[in-house]
Amino acid sequence: MHRLPPAPARAARPPAGLTKRAAPGARLLIFGYGLEVFDDPISGVTADELSARFAGWQLADVAPGTNPVPTFWFTLHCAATA
């Protein structure tokens, strides 16, 4: 995932294909920018949004990035057996 589509389209396209292919306990690392980094509708993501979008996955950790702008590493674990 290089870029998430604008917010309305994000909810319409959950990552069900990824969940189907992931083994229970699989780990997914997502690097994301904070919402305030860029002034456009497609940049930035929150932990709440990822938790809602990745059904079947548990948000295990959110670690700040080391960039000069707000960035985060999100770690999710697959809990589903789709």
NORLIN-V684622 format. One record per residue. PHI is phi in degrees with one decimal (* if undefined). Layout:
phi->(PHI,PHI)
//
This chain:
phi->(*,-86.1,-147.1,-88.0,-66.0,-52.2,-46.4,-61.1,-75.1,-60.5,-66.5,-79.2,-127.4,-66.7,-81.4,-62.7,-62.0,-65.1,-62.7,-61.7,-89.9,-85.3,-76.3,-54.8,88.4,-58.0,-111.6,-124.8,-106.5,-126.2,-97.8,-141.3,-90.1,-67.7,-60.4,-87.6,-70.6,-119.2,-98.7,-149.6,-79.8,-112.0,-99.0,96.6,-151.0,-115.8,-61.1,-61.9,-64.7,-64.9,-60.2,-71.8,-77.6,-99.6,-60.6,90.3,-120.9,-110.0,-73.9,-95.8,-160.8,-130.9,-117.9,-68.0,-78.6,-107.3,-75.5,-72.2,-110.5,-62.1,-134.3,-146.2,-104.8,-105.0,-112.9,-119.7,-117.3,-76.0,-107.5,-88.2,-122.9,-67.7)
//
